[in-house]
């Protein structure tokens, strides 16, 4: 059964236990509806009241302003994000509370109290200052999941520098594109990262990328793996030497940042080849992370929150770092993969650290479910009280396995829908209130007006699929696309005048949202957001390739996988060996997560008379469907049959 078929048939409902509801922040649907109504009717009043819970150097003058389609929140206000995540918590009496539990791929875990983390952040902020990094400067971070990553982010926030993190699973070309666009002056990386017991050559990738990035003058390198690297004199510096220098102070005064100053840029894939630098600013983003984390994860003082995402993606930014810390919570950060050294790794971490909340991607759930029940059964998961999913639609079977095998039918599951652009969760259950339907992200969070529209902009009927839009601004929303304000407007607002998410969805008779997937050229491979155009340009950069077109096809574990149609240059021989070589090429130049699972060599691609590739036809072929839609506009309709009869 396909994902769409299974969610259309899904009728089960699961209620939170009385015990859970009684202790939760939002206890029932009546409370949700009352507060939701208020938040929609007077959003500025709602958000201003919540913003009082943060520490401000100076309060704002105006809550929200629409500056020709660019939204500004809390203008005239000044605060510091690192101060709110560290000093504020220390001052509330939690100096010795654990802020971070770091679980490395191998070896002993390390814990940092709020007091220790504040000191480390201050010291590294002082190091950055020594390098001349100032407010508004951009620091590129290309680090694995090690504490230095969190420390570097918060140090940037402390001095007002803008961090731009590149997922450490990306290779040199992807890093190069992002650094070139951000024009960063300093890069922080590591000698290598561990992955399934092997070393991934981060520094080598960084060196290759930096050959074409003239803006970067200094590189700070964390010693993680101890493998030999090429140290470039005058440019490369060791983190441990800098951070342990005697002259470096233990305190760094936090910069007073305007609410709308930039906090970070995070690149994500869009419809064209060039990744989009999503810009988030200080106050609104922090407030949105703070409140969504508090209420959606129903946070309590003794919670241990384990989010398995990588900080290189937005989930890690918002729900490993900024959301948990601004709530004074304990966050678990794990360096390795779910199945190394064995498929019980996550369950062992939950057992070891007595995690109370576990937040992961449907792909991981499907992959671990496939390994068999004996793995979670061997572990004590009694500490868990809440589960979450993010990043892609979850099929009801995977949801049920998660609910029964991991949550033991005690733990609500929050299926959280959101995006890099939204900064935090927009559609999700509130665990003590919302009855759950497996596969549905349920209802919008406070202050969010979500809807589903038809092609012509009219409202879709109940259960009719259409374009998911958000009709009002919210504090955590992106402010622009770095260096490309025009693209911000055209990508998100041009079509309907309201925020276009890029997803399709339907709303059922109970007002529940069912997300059906992307409607653009973005592919969610194992929850990772991959732009087909970026994969295509990686393929075309290989000498043998003349043209490439990449589409998704359904994959049992990864949700979607990549199917590439490749036209070779004249005279190049088609062979299985060449396919392998192309897969390796994409892995090495872009990322192992972006490599095609299937490659089909083609002599021609289906194109309109004006030369535009018709992806919908390629998608049908990759999905093994014969429903190609209208093919009469093709320059050569015969191409379709040839491709279909050769599909792999
Ligand atoms: O297609 C939706 C899917 O992930 C996309 C956003 O990807 P990214 O910016 O990488 O952020 C992922 C983590 C927030 C969305 O457009 N998506 C995210 N969460 C869900 C989801 N699809 C279905 N259900 C979800 N819960």
Boltz pocket constraint, residues with backbone or C-beta under 6 A from the ligand:
constraints:
  - pocket:
      binder: B
      contacts: [[A, 268], [A, 313], [A, 314], [A, 315], [A, 389], [A, 390], [A, 391], [A, 392], [A, 393], [A, 394], [A, 415], [A, 416], [A, 417], [A, 418], [A, 419], [A, 420], [A, 421], [A, 427], [A, 441], [A, 501], [A, 502], [A, 503], [A, 515], [A, 517], [A, 518], [A, 524], [A, 527], [A, 528], [A, 529]]
      max_distance: 6.0
